Amino acid sequence: MPDDIVLHTNLPLPRFGVGKVRDTYDLGDRLLMVTTDRISAFDCILPNGIPNKGKVLTQLSVFWFDYTKDLLPNHLISTDVADLPEEVAAFRAQLAGRSMLVRKAERLNFECVVRGYLAGSGWLEYQQKGSVCGVPLPVGLRQSDELPEPIFTPTTKAEQGHDLGITLEEVKNQVGEDLGQALADASIAIYRAAATYARDRGIIIADTKMEFGLLGGELILIDELLTPDSSRFWALGEYEPGISPPSFDKQYVRDWLEKSGWNKQPPAPQLPAEVIAGTSARYQEALEWLTGQPLR
């Protein structure tokens, strides 16, 4: 395998799935998830990677899985490359820091989104309808205002294209009253715990999305958790209601693409070196603020 495993993997194992960022391999009752440095924007994978992005996402997910394990179990088994199958022994150096050995669960096909602040598409809807994903909100809120209570706004999980918003009742119609309510309750409990922790370390978690699965009939967290790819992080010191604060994520990339004249159709343009470096630094900054640890 070439050294660009950071962008593309081709391990000698059966493939389970390929996402915009992660490549997943089937190990029977377990999965090997490899988080690459790929970055996507506007539903298009960009030609450049963001150095160390995959390691940041993995290290942060592992941190949050441990932090929230008393609220809900998760799929993580190990991040030690010594635990990986012999078939990939030759690639352990490249996989170190960006791979997770996880339990194979039955994925529930929803993105479980929790919003604590009025931002992004939620702000656009609120201006038009006074609601976010159909959830009515008080009048007079400003962009980026904290909501009175976090709200659960699930979406479908589309294999391609955009996820579509659905209601909690629609979730319950698909998976049952008890499981649907459990998804909402777990999502909000995890968000609350993480948001309180993060705020004490100078980061606001404006919103986040989680994925869940069933393992032996038990609800568990899967995929990634509370990373800059799955969440909107703001620096507390830069936060000001009425504006859209800078994010610790790929907003830097999106802003450049918006100004580049790109029509948002493949192929995407090459990113300038300064945009790549700035985005990489922002990801690593989020990791260090939240965990107190540098990138390993």
C-alpha positions in Angstrom: 0.0 0.0 0.0 1.4 3.5 -0.9 2.1 6.0 1.8 -1.0 7.9 0.8 -3.1 5.6 3.0 -3.9 8.8 4.7 -6.2 9.5 1.7 -7.0 6.1 0.2 -6.9 2.6 1.7 -6.8 -0.7 0.0 -6.2 -3.2 2.7 -6.2 -7.0 2.0 -9.5 -7.4 3.8 -13.2 -7.6 2.7 -14.7 -4.1 2.4 -17.7 -3.2 4.5 -18.2 0.3 3.4 -16.6 3.4 2.0 -17.6 6.9 3.2 -16.5 10.4 2.4 -13.9 10.2 5.2 -13.8 6.6 6.5 -13.0 3.2 4.9 -14.5 0.3 6.8 -13.4 -3.4 6.6 -15.3 -6.5 7.6 -13.7 -8.8 10.2 -16.8 -11.0 10.9 -18.3 -9.9 14.2 -16.0 -6.8 14.2 -15.1 -4.0 11.9 -11.9 -2.1 11.2 -12.6 1.6 10.7 -9.9 3.7 9.1 -10.3 7.5 9.2 -8.5 9.1 6.3 -7.4 12.7 5.8 -10.1 13.2 3.1 -12.3 16.2 3.4 -15.6 16.8 1.7 -17.7 20.0 1.1 -21.0 20.5 -0.6 -21.3 16.7 -1.0 -18.0 16.5 -3.0 -14.7 14.9 -1.9 -11.9 17.4 -2.4 -8.7 16.5 -4.2 -6.5 17.6 -1.3 -6.5 16.0 2.1 -6.1 17.9 5.4 -2.9 16.7 7.2 -3.6 14.7 10.4 -7.3 15.2 10.1 -8.0 11.5 10.4 -5.9 11.2 13.5 -7.7 14.2 15.1 -11.1 12.7 14.4 -10.0 9.3 15.8 -8.4 10.7 18.9 -11.4 12.9 19.7 -13.9 10.1 19.1 -11.9 7.8 21.4 -11.9 10.5 24.0 -15.6 11.1 23.9 -16.4 7.4 23.7 -14.6 7.0 27.0 -16.1 10.2 28.5 -19.7 9.1 27.7 -19.4 5.3 28.3 -21.4 5.6 31.6 -24.3 7.2 29.7 -24.4 4.7 26.9 -22.1 1.9 25.7 -20.3 2.2 22.4 -18.7 0.1 19.7 -15.0 0.7 20.4 -12.8 -2.3 21.2 -9.3 -1.0 20.6 -7.1 1.5 18.9 -3.9 -0.6 19.4 -2.6 -1.6 16.0 -1.2 -4.7 17.6 -4.8 -6.0 17.9 -5.3 -5.7 14.2 -5.4 -8.9 12.0 -2.1 -10.3 10.7 -3.3 -9.5 7.1 -2.6 -5.8 7.8 0.5 -6.2 9.9 2.6 -4.6 7.2 0.4 -1.4 7.3 0.3 -0.9 11.1 2.6 2.1 11.0 0.3 3.9 8.6 -2.9 2.8 10.5 -1.6 3.9 13.9 -3.6 6.8 15.3 -6.3 6.6 12.5 -7.9 3.2 13.0 -10.4 1.7 15.4 -11.4 -1.9 15.9 -15.1 -1.9 16.7 -18.0 -4.2 17.4 -20.3 -4.8 14.5 -23.7 -3.5 15.3 -27.0 -3.2 13.4 -26.9 0.4 12.4 -30.1 2.5 12.9 -30.4 4.5 9.8 -30.8 8.0 11.3 -28.5 10.9 12.0 -29.4 11.8 15.5 -28.9 15.6 15.5 -29.0 17.7 18.7 -29.0 21.5 18.4 -28.2 23.7 21.4 -27.8 27.0 19.4 -29.5 28.6 16.5 -27.1 28.2 13.6 -26.7 27.0 10.0 -29.9 25.6 8.3 -31.7 25.9 11.6 -31.2 29.7 11.6 -32.5 29.9 8.0 -35.6 28.0 8.8 -36.2 30.0 12.0 -36.2 33.2 10.0 -38.9 31.9 7.7 -41.1 29.8 10.0 -40.1 30.5 13.6 -39.1 26.8 14.0 -36.1 24.5 13.5 -36.9 21.2 11.8 -40.5 21.7 12.7 -39.8 22.4 16.4 -41.4 25.7 17.3 -39.1 28.2 19.1 -39.7 31.4 20.9 -39.9 34.6 18.9 -37.1 37.1 18.9 -34.1 34.8 18.8 -30.9 36.0 17.1 -28.5 34.0 14.9 -26.3 31.8 17.2 -28.5 32.4 20.3 -28.5 29.5 22.8 -31.8 27.7 22.6 -33.9 27.4 25.8 -33.3 23.7 25.7 -31.4 21.4 23.4 -33.7 20.0 20.7 -33.6 16.6 18.9 -33.8 17.0 15.1 -33.1 13.7 13.5 -32.5 13.1 9.8 -32.5 10.2 7.4 -29.0 8.8 6.6 -28.6 9.1 2.9 -26.0 7.0 1.1 -25.7 9.8 -1.4 -26.8 13.4 -1.5 -28.4 15.2 1.4 -29.9 13.8 4.5 -33.6 14.7 5.0 -35.1 16.0 8.2 -37.7 13.8 9.9 -39.7 14.2 13.2 -39.3 12.1 16.3 -42.7 10.7 15.6 -41.5 9.4 12.2 -38.5 7.8 13.9 -40.8 6.1 16.4 -43.0 4.9 13.5 -40.0 3.2 12.0 -38.3 1.7 15.0 -41.0 1.7 17.7 -42.1 4.0 20.5 -39.5 2.9 23.1 -36.5 2.7 20.8 -37.3 6.0 19.2 -37.6 7.7 22.6 -34.4 6.1 23.7 -32.6 7.6 20.7 -33.8 11.0 21.6 -33.1 10.7 25.3 -29.6 9.3 24.8 -28.7 11.9 22.1 -29.7 14.8 24.4 -28.1 13.4 27.5 -24.8 12.9 25.6 -25.0 16.4 24.1 -25.7 18.0 27.5 -22.8 16.2 29.2 -20.3 17.0 26.4 -21.5 20.6 26.0 -21.0 21.3 29.7 -17.5 19.7 29.6 -16.5 21.5 26.5 -17.7 25.0 27.7 -15.4 24.6 30.7 -12.5 24.2 28.3 -13.4 27.2 26.1 -15.5 25.5 23.4 -19.2 25.8 22.7 -20.8 22.8 21.0 -23.5 24.5 19.0 -24.8 21.2 17.5 -23.8 17.7 16.8 -24.9 14.5 15.1 -24.6 11.0 16.4 -25.2 7.5 15.1 -26.5 4.5 17.0 -26.8 0.8 16.5 -28.2 -2.3 18.2 -25.9 -5.0 19.5 -27.6 -8.0 21.1 -30.7 -5.8 21.4 -28.8 -3.1 23.3 -28.6 0.5 22.1 -25.0 1.6 21.6 -23.1 4.5 20.0 -21.3 3.8 16.8 -19.2 5.6 14.1 -17.6 8.9 15.3 -18.5 11.1 18.2 -18.4 14.8 18.9 -15.7 15.7 16.3 -15.3 18.8 14.2 -16.7 16.8 11.3 -19.9 15.8 13.1 -20.3 18.9 15.3 -20.2 22.7 15.1 -17.6 23.9 17.6 -17.2 27.6 18.5 -14.5 29.2 20.6 -16.2 30.6 23.7 -14.0 33.8 23.5 -15.2 34.5 19.9 -18.8 33.8 20.6 -21.2 36.6 20.0 -25.0 36.3 19.4 -26.1 37.9 16.2 -23.3 36.6 14.0 -22.0 33.3 12.9 -18.8 32.6 15.0 -15.8 31.0 13.4 -15.9 27.2 13.6 -13.2 24.6 14.5 -14.1 22.6 11.3 -14.1 22.7 7.6 -15.9 26.1 7.5 -12.5 27.6 6.5 -12.6 25.3 3.4 -16.3 26.1 2.6 -15.6 29.8 2.8 -12.8 29.6 0.4 -14.8 27.4 -2.0 -17.7 29.8 -1.9 -15.4 32.6 -3.0 -13.5 30.5 -5.6 -16.2 30.6 -8.2 -16.6 26.8 -8.1 -20.0 25.7 -9.3 -20.2 22.9 -6.6 -20.1 20.2 -9.2 -17.3 17.6 -9.4 -14.4 17.9 -9.8 -13.7 20.2 -6.9 -10.7 22.6 -7.2 -7.4 22.2 -5.5 -7.1 23.9 -2.2 -4.4 26.5 -1.6 -1.6 25.6 0.8 -2.7 28.3 3.3 -6.2 26.9 3.4 -5.0 23.4 4.0 -2.6 24.5 6.7 -5.2 26.7 8.4 -7.8 23.9 8.4 -5.3 21.4 9.8 -4.3 23.8 12.6 -7.9 24.5 13.5 -8.7 20.7 13.8 -5.7 20.2 16.0 -6.6 23.2 18.2 -10.0 21.7 18.9 -8.4 18.4 20.0 -5.9 20.1 22.3 -8.5 22.4 23.9 -11.0 19.5 24.5 -8.6 16.7 25.6 -5.7 18.7 27.0 -3.5 16.4 24.9 -1.5 17.1 21.7 -2.0 15.0 18.6 -0.4 11.6 19.0 
